[in-house]
Amino acid sequence: MNIDRRTFTTGALAAPLAATTLAACGDGGGGSGGDAVEARGPISVWLSNNEQEVAWGTAMVEAWNADHPDEQVEAQEIPAGQSSEEAITAAITAGTTPDLIFNISTAAAPGWTRQGGLIDLTTFEDGASYIEERSGAEVAQGYADDEGRYYLLPWKSNPVMIMFNKDLFEKAGIDPEDPGMTSHESFLEGARKIVESGAAPAAIWPSPTNEFFQPWFDFYPLYIAETDGMQLVEDGASTFVSEDGLAVANFWASIYSEGLAPKEASTDDAMGTAKTAMQSAGPWAISSYKDAFPVGFMPVPTSAGSDPATVKTFADSKNVSMFTTSQNQATAWDFLKFATSEEQDGAFLEATGQMPLRAGLLETYPDYFEENPDYTVFASQAERVVDVPNIPNSIEVWQTFRDEYSAAVIFAKKPVEDALETAAETIDQLVQG
């Protein structure tokens, strides 16, 4: 089981948060620009169905409403019955989107932008400067489109690292406090020890299924690390037909060909049942497994065995977008800044353990990390993250990559190099829009 899949498979009940529902929302049906840009008044927001995020969102909205009697906020969870992405797409088509939605997928946003659903946040006077000062310019610009426009405010990150069961590492003869598995070769050596010693049936168990987002938890984090931050597509062309791309794909091909990872999906929580010693994970895993066994985290490996303090990885972020149906955009922008302020980011961190995409987390919230030292490694890693590229046909691009990767790397039905070249040829056409 990979809990990171949740966002793309689970809808949410459209349960109004009665405690925070204090006023009616805007009329809807409008667009960006015009009077709406300067208008103030009531707005509505959608939150994810994550219990901890709903609790934070409820308290946050209550705090805003207490000080803004004429600009009340109504919050509810993203509508139910389908995935979040399908619900939002349907709402854009129907003109029923709220002013703001928290938990926007970076991969889905380009399609919604073309659909005319999202507002360019740089149209606000301090739009670009606020986003880049909060997240740091280098990280923030990874969320801009080719013209430097922000249709997303980078909100939170669950940086992908390698989680391991310390007890199983010790059983395999690997030092759980210093595994020394920083290079592809040393990682493979450790993985072989785990399986050959019988410590666990699988050394690592990435999902072998074919959903478009699965590369984000096997190939892509290691590719980002190998290339010091290169995205799958840059400047309108694929980047992975290269020595770096081949090194990462061949690393995973070795994992599968040597029987170090299963080629079928787990039917339960493989990590929780000790069927695997490692899996890709974000900070959410700390609370999920803390009472089951001691866990450790290490950066994803690179071919050269990079200094762990410099390794970059996949951000696995979620974001906030403003929608063109918003009739009170001035209020919506001010509320968005309030919800992502230093105070509210701290409250979010405290409530969820997820990393706000804010520069300098360790320095900004020293008390939290002193009381919760297990999260420190993720706060440090959150400074070095890269997300999916902001490109046309994003979902189709990732599905194309996954199809070719699965055929070659997981199931060895074709040469790895041929698969990467075939994927690149199709993707280069897709990103032209």
N, C-alpha and C positions, 0 to 999 in steps of 0.2 A: 504493500500500500504506500502510495506517495501522497501525503496530505496536501502537497502543493497543487494537486489537480483540482482542489475544491472549487476554485473560482469558476472553472469552465464547465462544471458538471452539476452545480447545485443552484437552484433558484432560491428565492426567499419569500416568505409570506409577506404580503403587503399589509402588515399590521401597523396601523398608525400608533405612534408613541403618544398616548393620551396625555402623559405628563408634560409633553412639550408642545402639544397642539394648542396654540393659543390664538391663532388667527387664520383667516383664509389665505390661500396662496394667490399668486398673480393670475392674470387672465389666460396666459398661454397664447400660442399661435403667432407671436411676434417674431422678429428677427433681430440680429445685431444691428448696431448703428441707430441713428435717429434718436428720438426722445428717450428710448429705453436705456441708453448708455448713461444718462444723467439722472434717471428716475430712481426714486427711493420709495420703499413701501414693503409690504409683506412678501416673503419668498418661501419656496419649498425646497427641501433637499431629500435625497435618497441616500440611505446608508446600506452597507452590506449586512448580511444576516448573521455575521459572527457575533456571538453573545457578548464577548468582551468589548468589541467595537461599538455595539449598540449601547452598552452601558456608558462608555465614554461619550458617545455622541449625544445621548440623552442629557447627561450632565453639562456638556459643552453648550448645547442649544439653550438649556435653562439659564445658563450664565449669561448668554447673549441677550435672551429675551428680557431678562431682569433689568437690563440697562437700555433697552431699545423698544419702548412701548409702541412706537409708530413704525417699527421695522421688524415685526415679529417673524419668527421662523417656524415653519411646520416641517417636522421630520417624520419619515417613515422608512421601512425597509424596502429594498428593491422588490418589485412585484414577483409573485410566485408563479409556479407552474411550468417554468422553462428555465434555461440558463440565464444568468445575468445579462449576457451579451444579446441573447434573443429578445429579452424583455426591453432592453434599451433601444435596440434597433426598431422594434415594433412601436415604441413610444415616439421615436423620432418621426417615423412614417405617419403616425397619427397626430403628431403635434401636441403630444401630452407629456412631454418631458418636464421634469422640475427645473428649477433654476440651476441647481448644482447636483452632481452625483459624485459621491466618494466611492473609491474602489474601482476606478476605470482601468481597464487593461491597456497597456501601451500598444500591444499588437492590434487591438480592435479599433483604436482611435482614428487611424488614417481613413478607414472606411466610413466612419461616422462624419469625419470632416468633409469628405467628398459628398456625403449625403446631405450636407448643409446643416448638420445638427449642432456643431460646436462653435463656440465663440473664440476668436483669437485674443488671448489674454494680453498680448502686447499692445492692443488698442487702448488699454488703460495706461494712463501717464506713467505710473510706476510699475507696470506689469512685468516687463523684462527684468528690471533692476531688483524687484522684490524676489522673483523666482531665483535669480542667479546669486543674490546675496544669501538667501536662505540655504540653498542646496550646494552652493559653490559653483562657479561658472563652468568648470570642466564637466562636472556631473550633470548640471542642468542642461547644458547644450546638447547632451545626448537625447533630450526629449523634444527638441525643436525640430521643425521641418527644414527643408532645404533652404527656405527663405528666412530662417531664423524666427519663425512665428511659434508661439507656444499655445497649442490647443489643450495642453495638459499642464497642470501644476504637479510636479513630482512630489508625491506625498509621503510614502513609506516604502521601506525596502525589507526584504527577507533574504539577505545575501546568501547565495548557495555555497556551502562548504561541505566537507566530508565529515559526517558524524560517525563515531565508532563506539562499540560496546567495549569498555575497558576490561571487563572480566574476560571476554572472549579473546581480546588481544593478549592478555597475560597467559591465557591457556595455550595460545598459539606460539608463545615464546617471543612476543613483540612487546617492547617496553611501552606501556600505555601512556606514560608521561612524556615520552620522546620517541614516537614511532619511527621517525627517520624515513618517512615515505613521501619525500618531496618530489622525486623524479619519477618519470614513467617506469623506469627499470626498477627502482627501489619499491615503488608501489606494487608492481607485479610480483616482486620477491615476497613482500609482505602478504599479498593476497594468496600466493601459493602456500605459504606457511599456514594460513588460516584453514584452507581446505585440506591440505595434506595432513595436518595435525588432528583433524576432526573437530576442531574448535567450533566450526559452523559449516553447514552444507554449502553455503555460498559466502564468498568473500564480500561481495557487494551485489546489490540487486536493483539496478535501475529498471524501470518498467520497459519491457520490450514491445509494448503495444504501439499502435501506429497513429495516435492522435498528433495533430500538428504541433502541439506544445511540448511533446516529450523531449525534443533536442535540448530544451532549456535546462534539463536536469541530467544530461549525460554529455553530449558533444559540446554544447555551446559554452558552459562554464570553463571547460578545459581549453577551448579555442580562444576565448577571451584572455585566459591566463597565458597561453602560449604566445599570443601576439601582442601582449601588453595593452590589450583594450580594443582590438579591432572588432567591429561588428560584422555580422554575416554578409551584409550588403553595405557598401559605402560608395558615395559619388555615382550612384546609379548603376552599379555593377556588383556582382558577387565577388567575394574575396577569398573563398576557402579552397580554390584550386591552387594550392601552394604547398611548399614544403611543410609549413606549420599545420595546415589543414590535414594533410596526409599523415603527419605525425600523430595528431590527436585521433583521427579515425583508425589508424593502425593500432594505436594503444587499446582502444575499445575492442577492436577485432581480436586482439590477443586475449583480452579478458574473456570473450565468448568462446574462442576456439580452444582455450585451455580449460574450459569448464569452470571458470572462476565466478561466473554469473549465469543464472538460469536464462533460457530462451523463452520461457513462458511466464505469464504474469502471476504474481503471488495471489493466492486466494484469501490471505489474511494479512495481518500486520507482520511482515517477515522480520522486521527489526524487533518488534515486541515479543515475538515467539522465538527469538534467537536462531532463526533460519538463515540470517545473514549477519555478518559482523559490522557491515558498513552500509550507509546509504547517503545520497545527497539530501541535505536538509538545511533549513533556516532556523532562526532563533525560536520559532514555534515548537521545535522538537524538545527544547529544554524542559518545558512544563509537561509535555506529553510523556516523557520517559523518565523524569527525575526520580520517581518513586519505584521504578522497575529495576534499574541497574545503573551503575555509574557510566556516564557518557563523556566522551571527549570530542573535540572538533579540530580539524586541521584544514588548511587551504587545499584547493584542488592541486594536483601535481602538474608539473611542466616537464618537458623532455630533459631540460638541463638541471632541474632541481633548484628552482629559483628561491631566493630569500623569502620566507613566508611573509615577511613584513612588506613585501612589494607586490605580492600576487594579486591580480585583479580577478573578478568573477562576475557572474550574472547577477543583476540586481534583484530579479523577481519582484519588481515594484508594482505598486498600485498608485493611482493618481486621482486628481480631482479635475473635473471639467465643468465649464459653464455652458448652458445650452441656449440656442438661439430663440427658444420660446420665452426666455426670461424678459419680463417687462420692467423689472426693477434692478437693472444691472449694477448700478452704483452700490446698492445695498448688498447685492450678491458678492461683489468684489470685496467690499469691506468685511463681510462675514467670512469669506474664504481666507482673508488674511488673519482674522481673529482665530479661526479654527486651526490655522497652521502657525500660530504665534509661538514664541519660546515657551510661554506658560502652557498652552494647550498641547504642544508637542511633548512637553514633559509629562503632562497628565496622560497622554496617549501611550507613551512609553511605559509609564507606571501601570496602566490598566491592561496592556496587551503584551508587553515584552517585544513588540515589533519596533524596528528602527525607523524613526522619522527621517526622511531624506533631508537632513539638516547638517550642514558642515559643523565639525567640532563637537560631536555628541559627547565624547568623554570629558571634554573641558566644560561643556554647558551643564551636564547633569552628573557631577562627580559623586554626589551622595547616592544616587540610584545605583551607579556601577560599583560603589564601595559595598553597598548592601546586597548587590546581585552580581557577584564577580563572574559568574558563568556567562553573562551576556557581554562582557567586555570584549571578547574576541570578535563578536559580531559588530559591535560599535566601531572597532578598528577596521574591520573588513568593509563596513558600509562606506568608508571614505574612498574605497577603490572598487567601484562597481560600474558596470556597463549594462544597458538594457537592450531590448530588441530594437532594430532600426525603425525609424519612422518612414515607412515606404508604402507606395501603392500596392494593393493586392497582398498585404502582409500575410494573411492567413494562408492564401494559396502558395506563397513563397515557402513558408515553413512546412506545409504539407508536402510540397514537392521535395524538399530536402529530406524530410522524414522517410518518404517512400523509398528513395534511393539509398539512404543510410541503412534502413532496416534490411533491404535486400542484400546489401554487400557486407555491412559490418556485423549485423546480428545473425543473419541466416546464411551468409557466405554463398549467395547464389550468383554473385558476379564480382569481378575484381573491384577493390575499393577505389582505386584511382579512376576507373571507368565510371563508377557511380557518382563520384564527385563531379566529374566533367559533364555527365548527363544532367545532373541537377543544376549545375551552373548555367548550362545552355538555356534551360527552360526559365530559370529564375531571372536571367538577364533580360528575357523578353517580358516577363511579368512586371518587373519593376519600372518598365517604361510606361506603364499605366494603360 
